Amino acid sequence: MGILAGLLDLALPVECAGCGAAGSAWCARCAAELEGGPVGVRPRVAPGVPVWSTGVFGGARRGAVIALKEHGRRDAAVPLAAALARSITALREAGELDPPELAPLILVPAPSRASAARRRGGDPVLRIATLAAGASPTRHAPARPATDVAPDRAVPALRLRAGARDSVGLGAAARQRNLAGRVTVRRGAVERLSAGSGRGAPGSVHRAPAVVFVDDVVTTGATAAESVRVLANAGVRVCAALVLGHA
Ligand SMILES: [Zn+2]
C-alpha cells in the first residue's frame, strides 16, 4: 500500500493546479484565495442583468482555469465549482437570488465551440457549473415534505456557431461583432430550462427556475450580453450572470 502510493507519487508528481507548488493538487494558499465574494461588477457591455464575480481573475482563479482548460487538470474544476457554489449561497442569503425552497437555479454555461470542447475533453465551464449546481444546498438539505422544488442543475443551452474567433485580444466592439448572430440556443434547451416550473399543486407559491448565466471570466461583458439577449429572444429570462473572475 505504502509502496504503491510511493510509486504513484513518482509517476505523477502532484502540483497545485492554482499556483504550481509541489505537494498537493490544491494548496491551502490557493484555497484561501478563493474564499470571499461575490462582488458586483459592471462590464463595459452591460448585459442588462446584475453581474457577480467570485473575485479578481488572477492568481489562483486564473491558474486553476488555465490548468483546467489548457493542461487537462479536470480536478481543478472542483475548487472553482465550490467557489461558485459559495457565491450562489451568499446571493440567495442576500435575497439577490430566489432561495432554494422557492425556486431551483438553472446555471447556463457560456457558449463554447464544439471543437474546443472536444479538444479539451468536455466543456470546462459546463463541468464547473454542473459541479456547482450539485453542491448547492438544495441537494443536501433534509427532505422538506412541503417542497417539490426541482433540484438546481446546469443546462448547456447555448452554443457558439462556427465562425466565431477566439475573443482573446479583441476589444469590446470587436467582441460584439465577433459574436453577433453566432450564439444560438440549442435545440430543446428552452423546454429543459422551463422544466421544473409549475411542478407544484394549484396555488403553489413556487416560482419558475431562476436562470443564471455562468462563465469563467468576464472582461468586456460581450459574451454575457449576447447570451442574455439570445435567451430572451427565445423566451428565457436570465436573472443574473455569475463568473469565476473579473478582469
Ligand atoms: Zn496553490
Boltz pocket constraint, residues with backbone or C-beta under 6 A from the ligand:
constraints:
  - pocket:
      binder: B
      contacts: [[A, 16], [A, 17], [A, 18], [A, 19], [A, 20], [A, 21], [A, 26], [A, 27], [A, 28], [A, 29], [A, 30], [A, 31]]
      max_distance: 6.0
